[in-house]
Amino acid sequence: MRLEGSFFEILDRTLPVSAPAGAGEGLRPEVSEAVFRVRLNPEHIIYKAHFPEQPITPGVIIVRMAVELLSESLGRRVRLVAAPNIKFSSPLFPMPSVESGIQGNEGREIDFKINIREEGLASVTVADAEVTYSKMLIRYE
């Protein structure tokens, strides 16, 4: 199940420099970091079940979003092999807080910062300007 398009939309992206001609597919030597600004869809069915009175983004969904965005940054589909270190430091609610000054029915905007450490290993930070929601280490193939 692909979440992009229904659960979240990509608003902006800063991708690594394109590979030189003839470099082939996969990880490029100059790839080190990609940043995606996304907006959550607070009307998605996941929030109806988790939890109806106080919706919160499930951790497994945050990890799935990170893997999808990692695939986008590498230009190829990747598969999660392991997540040896995941920290959820703050709940990720689908709507911005009243204090943020954002009004209306727009979902919360957050950034996924992806650092490729080496082929098959990436770290991901999920945050907005005020809060870090999650940090994780992802092994992929």
C-alpha positions in Angstrom: 0.0 0.0 0.0 1.5 3.3 -1.1 0.7 6.2 1.3 1.8 9.1 -0.9 -1.2 10.7 -2.5 -3.7 9.5 0.0 -2.1 9.7 3.5 0.4 12.5 2.7 1.4 14.8 -0.2 4.9 16.0 -1.0 4.9 19.8 -0.9 8.6 20.4 -1.6 11.8 18.4 -2.0 15.5 19.0 -2.0 17.0 16.1 -3.7 20.7 15.3 -4.2 22.5 16.4 -7.4 21.8 14.2 -10.4 24.1 11.4 -11.2 26.6 12.0 -14.0 25.8 10.5 -17.4 26.4 6.8 -17.5 26.6 6.4 -13.7 23.8 3.8 -13.7 21.0 3.3 -11.2 21.2 3.2 -7.5 23.2 5.1 -4.9 25.3 7.9 -6.4 28.6 8.9 -4.7 27.4 12.5 -4.2 24.1 11.4 -2.6 24.2 12.2 1.1 21.0 14.1 2.0 17.4 14.7 0.8 14.7 16.8 2.6 11.0 16.4 1.9 8.3 18.7 3.2 5.0 16.8 3.4 1.5 17.6 4.5 -0.5 14.9 6.3 -4.1 14.2 5.3 -6.1 14.5 8.6 -9.2 13.0 6.9 -7.4 9.7 6.1 -9.2 6.5 7.4 -6.1 5.6 9.5 -7.0 8.5 11.8 -10.6 7.4 12.2 -9.2 4.2 14.0 -6.1 5.7 15.6 -7.7 7.3 17.6 -11.1 8.8 16.8 -11.2 11.4 19.6 -7.5 12.3 19.5 -6.0 11.2 16.2 -2.3 10.4 16.2 0.0 9.1 13.4 1.0 5.5 14.1 4.7 4.8 14.4 4.5 2.1 11.7 3.1 4.7 9.3 5.9 7.2 10.0 8.4 4.5 9.2 6.5 3.6 6.0 6.5 7.2 4.9 10.3 7.4 5.6 10.8 4.3 3.3 8.7 5.7 0.6 10.6 9.0 0.7 13.9 7.2 0.8 12.8 5.4 -2.4 11.9 8.8 -4.0 15.3 10.2 -3.0 17.2 7.3 -4.5 15.1 7.1 -7.7 14.3 3.4 -7.1 12.1 1.3 -5.0 13.7 0.1 -1.8 12.6 -2.5 0.8 13.0 -2.1 4.5 15.3 -4.8 5.9 15.6 -3.6 9.5 15.1 -0.6 11.7 17.7 -1.2 14.4 17.1 2.2 16.1 13.8 4.1 16.2 13.0 6.9 18.7 9.5 8.5 18.8 10.1 11.6 20.9 6.7 13.4 20.4 3.3 12.4 19.2 2.6 13.4 15.6 -0.9 14.7 15.4 -2.4 15.2 11.9 -3.5 18.8 12.5 -1.3 21.7 13.4 -1.7 23.1 16.9 -3.7 26.2 17.6 -0.5 27.9 18.7 1.1 27.4 15.2 -1.3 30.1 13.8 -2.3 27.8 10.9 -6.1 27.7 10.5 -8.5 25.7 8.4 -8.5 22.1 7.5 -5.0 21.8 6.2 -3.0 18.9 7.7 0.2 19.3 9.6 3.4 20.0 7.5 6.5 18.2 8.5 10.0 17.6 7.1 11.7 14.2 6.5 15.4 14.7 6.5 17.1 11.6 5.0 20.9 11.1 5.3 22.4 8.3 3.3 25.2 6.9 5.4 26.3 4.2 3.0 24.7 1.8 0.6 21.8 0.1 2.4 21.9 2.4 5.5 20.1 5.7 6.1 19.1 7.9 9.0 15.9 9.8 9.0 14.7 12.7 11.2 11.0 13.7 11.2 10.5 17.2 12.5 8.9 20.6 12.0 10.3 24.0 13.0 9.5 23.4 16.7 9.4 19.7 17.4 11.4 16.6 16.5 8.9 13.8 16.3 11.1 10.8 15.4 14.6 9.7 14.5 15.4 6.4 13.0 18.1 4.3 11.4 16.9 2.3 8.4 18.6 -0.7 6.7 17.3 -1.2 3.2 17.9 -3.1 0.0 
